[in-house]
Amino acid sequence: MKQFTILLFTTLFIAISISASPKDDKKKGAAEMGVFQGGVIYTLPRTGIRIYAEVTQEKFFHGPYYEYASKYIGVKNAASSDGETWKITDLRMETFGAPDPAEVHKANGAIASLLSLSDEGVLVGINSSVKSDVSKIFTTDFTQSVDLPHDIWSEMSMHSFLEGKDSLRRAGDKVKSLEEKVAEAAQDILKLRKRKALLLAAKYDKLPPDGQAYQVVVDQLNKIIGDYEGLFIGKSFKASHKYVFEIVPDAKANKPLVAFRFSPVSGVLPESNVSGKPILLELEPNTDLSRNSDQKATPSAGEMSVNGLVYRSPGTVVARLLNGGDVLAQARFAMAQFGIVVPFPDGLINGEYSIEFHPVTGAIRRIGN
């Protein structure tokens, strides 16, 4: 009898457990969600603008023979001093999402258990498994510079600086004057140019065996000629640098924002360095869209959510990067904070629908069953 009683209770317990277990693929209805005490804090997103800037830096060193450039190689007004110049070569903009501290809300009741939030607490879904992207982290280095060779003027001449005896074996009689070295360098340039011209015209009896070797010879001649011409006209060293800036605008601000500062002689500078000219971010919102959206979004009787759930209907903005009066770049974006905040109808948050939100603008991305 005792064993029979134990077996009976065991059978009843298993039957009750099986009947009480819901199917995995069935969404919870409003009556099945049960009582949820308290609430869940969530935020709505605001939209930031990420600016990618690429600049070219050029450092110039005047040639040691610059005073003789006009006399020996026919170049007038050769540079007599060193210099550095910077130029913006590329600007791009994109949007990213960030929590809006002005839009922190609390979801009440059973629906709070069905919210999906990002790592930053932004509402990204209801009754839906939504994976949010990991926030990108960028580091901007303001100390980037051109890599320079250890010896800028390593090839002053292919001839000895001493005249008289062979300087490779025995000391010469005296050091050549500067103009003597200049004249030798100019003569070498003319010889190399002639040799290149004969090579290109195929005047030599023996030419490189294939096109690749031929190009190597031409490139090497160009390098040697360039090195010797640099003694007169100077040398330049260039480098390209990339920077990233992030700005989260306030919809109430009506003035352009400083994205970064730029100087043609110092390059990209932080906002606090007033020696550079500000590159401004100007935003022009579509006021007609915001006004009409606000009128349409006025809830009718019974449509206001009592669960504390709201979402964003974003506005559109034309973003411009300005250098004074010059427009450097322009793009059109959907931005959360330039739209309106709308209450969620209770009919869509009864647990029977899955809803996804755009993590950058807060707009409804998808509603499914």
N, C-alpha and C positions, 0 to 999 in steps of 0.2 A: 504493500500500500504506500509506503514512504517513497519508494522508487517511482511508482506511478504518479504520485503528486508532484515530484520534482520534474518529471518528464512533461507533465501537463503545463506547469508554469513556464518551462523553457519554450515550449511550442507557442504559447500565447505571447510571450515576449518577442519572439522572432516575427510573428504575424503582425503585431502592432508596429514594430520597427519598419517592416517592409511597407506597410500601408501609409506610414507617416513620412516616408522619404519621397521628396518631389523628384521629378525627372530633371536631369541635368540640363537638357536643352530647352526647358520651358522657362520663360521669363516670369518673374513674380508679378501677380496682379496687385491691385491696390489693397484688396482685403487680405492678401497673403504676406504683405510686408511686415505686419505686426506693429508693435509699439516701439518707437525709437526715442529714448529719452535724450534731452539736450539737443545739440545741433553741431554742425560742422562749419568751421570758418573757411571761406574761400575768397579769392580775389579775382577781379576781372583784369584782362591784360591791357596794357597800353603799348603803343607801337613806337619803337625807336628806329633811327636811321643810322646805318653803319656806312661809313665813308672809306673807300679804299683810294689812297693817293699814291701815285708812282712819280718819282722825280729823278732827273738826271743831274748829276754833279760833275763838273768839269774843272780840273785844276790845270792852270797854264803856267809854264816856266819859260821866260824869255831866253833866247839863245845867247851863248857867250860871244858869238860873232855878229850880233845884230847890227852893230855900227857899220859893218861892211856888206850888208845884204844887198843894198842898191848897187854898190860898186862892182861886186863880183858875181852875183847871180840875178841881178835885175829886179829884186823885190824891194819896192819902195815902202817906207813907213813901217818897217818891221817893229814889232812890239819891243819896248825897252824895259818893261816891268812885268812882274808876276801878277797873277789874278786868279780869282775863283768865281764861277757862275753856277747858278742852280736854275733849273727850268722844270715846271710841272708838265709831264708828258701824258699822264692818264689819270682820270677821275671816274670812279664808279660808286653807285649808291645801291643799297639794298635795305630791307626792313628786318627787324627782329622783334620778338615779344619780350616784355618785362612786366612784372606785377605793378599794378597801379595802386599806390598807397591811399588814393582818394576813393577807391572803389573796393573796400573790404566789406563782405557781407556774411551773413549766417544763414545756412539752410536748416530749416526746422522739420521735425517730424520724420516719418519713415523714409522719405525720399533722400534724406541726408546720407543714408547708408549706401546709396547707389551712385554717389558722385565720384568722378575720376579727376584727380588733380595732378598738375605737373610737379616737378621737384621744387618749384618756387611757390606752390600753393595756388596756381592759376587754374580756374575751371576749364577742363578740356573735354569732359564728357559726362553724360548721365546714362546710367544703366548700360554702359558700353566700355569695353576694355580698350583704352586709348593709350598708346605709347607716345610720350612727348620726347622731342629731340633734346639731347644734352646741350646746354648752353655753351657756345663757343667762347674760348678765352684767347684774347689777343694781347700781345706785348709790343708796344711801339718804342723803338730805340731812337732817341734824338741825337745820338753821338756817332752815327754812321759816317764813314768817310771813304775816300778813294784809297786803294792800296797802291803805294808808290814803290818803285824799285829802290834798292839800296843806293845805287849810284845812277843819277839821272843822265849824266853825260859821260857814260863809260867809254864811248867811242869818239874821242876828240880828233883822232887822225889815224890813218893807216901807215903813216910815216913816222920816223924817229923825230923826237923833239931836239935832238942834237945834230949838228952838222959837222962835217969833217970826217972823222974816223967812224967806223961802224960801231954804233952804241950797243949792239947785242954782244959784241966780243970785247971791245975796249972802249974806254970813255972817249967821247968826242971832244972837239976843240972848244966849242961854245954852244950855248942854247939858242935856238932859232927865235926870232922875234915873233910877236903875236901876228902881225900881218903876213909874215912868211908862212905861218901855219894856216892862216885864213886862205891864202892863195893856193896852198896845196889842197886844202879841203874843197875849194871851188873847182879846181882842176879835176879832182877825183869825181865830183858830181857830174861834170861834163862827160868824162870817160864812161862812167856807169850808164848815163842816159844813152850814149851812143851805142854801147854794148847791148842794152835792152832793145833799142830800135833795130839793130841788126838781127837780133834773135827773133823778134816778132816778124821781121821781113824774111826770115829763113835764109839769111845770107851766109850762114856758116856752113862749112862742108860737113861737120859732124853736129847733128842735132840730137836732143834727148830721144831715147828709143820709143817712148809712148807719150800720150797726152798728159797723163798724170805727172810723169817726171818733168815734162815741159812746163807744166803749171807750177811745180815746185821751184824750178829755176827762176821763172818770172816773179813769183812771190818773194823769193830771196833777194832778187835784184831790187824790187820795190822797197823792201825793208831797209836794205843798205842805203839806197838813195834817200829814203825818208829820214834815216838817222843822221846823215850828213846835212841834209837840208834843214833839219831841226837845229843845227848849230847856228844857223842864220835866222830862221823864222820862229824858233821856239818849239816846244813840245806840249801836247795836251794829254791828260789822263782822265778817263771818264769812268763813271760807275752809276748804276741804277739802284735806287733805294725805294722800298715800299713801306707805307705807313697805314695804320688803321685807326679810325676815330669813331666813337659811338656817341650819339646824342639822342636823348629822349625828350622831345619837345613838350611843352605845356600848351594845351589848346587855347588857353586864355592869353598867352603871350602874343603880342602883335608886332614885335620887333625881330629882325633877323638875329640868329644866334651865331656866335663865333665857333666855327668848326675847328680851325687851327690857324696858326700864323705862318706866313711865308716871307722870306727875304731872298731876293736874287743873288745876294752875296753870302748869306748864311744858311739858306735852305729852309727846311720845315722846322718850325719852332713850336713849343707848347703855348697854350693860350695865355699863360701868364707872362710870356716874354714879349714886351711891347715894342721891341726893336724890329719885329716883323709886321707886315701888313696883314690885317685879319682877312681870312677867307670865310665868308659869311654863308650860313644856311638860311635861305628865305623860303617860307611856306605860304602857299596861297590855297586856302581851303575852298571847296565847292559849297558855298553857303546855300545855294538853292536846294541841293540834295539834302543837306542837314535840316533845312526848314521843312521841306516836304516830308521827310522821314519822321520828323517830330510830330507833324500833324496826323500822319497815318497811324502812328504808333499809340495814339491815345486809346487806352483800353475801354471796351464796352462793359456794360454791367455784367458781373460774373466772370470776367476774363482776368482780373487781377490775381496774381499768384498769392496764396496765403502761406506758402512754404518758404518764402524768402529767397526764391530763385529768380535771378535776373541775368540778362546777357546783353551783349553790345551789338548794335547795328552801326558798323563803321562808316566814316565819311571818306571822301577822296580829297587828296591834296596834291598840288603840283609843287615839287621841291626843286629849288635852284641853288647851285653853288656860285657865289659871286665874288669876283675880285674887283672891288670898286664898282664900276658900272658895267663890267664885262661879265657875261654869263659863261661860266666855265663848264657846267654840266646841268642837265635838267632831266627829271623823271616824274612820273605820276604814280602815286601809291594810295592804297587803302590804309587808313590809319584809325585805330580804335578810338582814341581820345577826341577825335574831331567828329565823331558820330553821336549817338544817343544810347542811353541805357534803357532797356525795355524789360518789363516783367514777363515771366514765362507763364503762359496759360496753364491752368491746372489740368486741363484735358490732355496735355502732352507729357505730364510728369506723374502719371499714375502707375508707372512701372511696366507698362506694356510697350513702350517705345525706347529705342536706343538713339541717343543724340550725341553728335560730335561737334565740337567747336574748333574754329581756327585758332591755333595758339598765338598767332601774331596779332590778328585783328579782333578776335572774340566773336566773329560772325558764326552763325550756324552753318556748319559744313555739310552735315548729313542728318536726316531723320529716317530711321528704319524701324521695322517691326521686330 
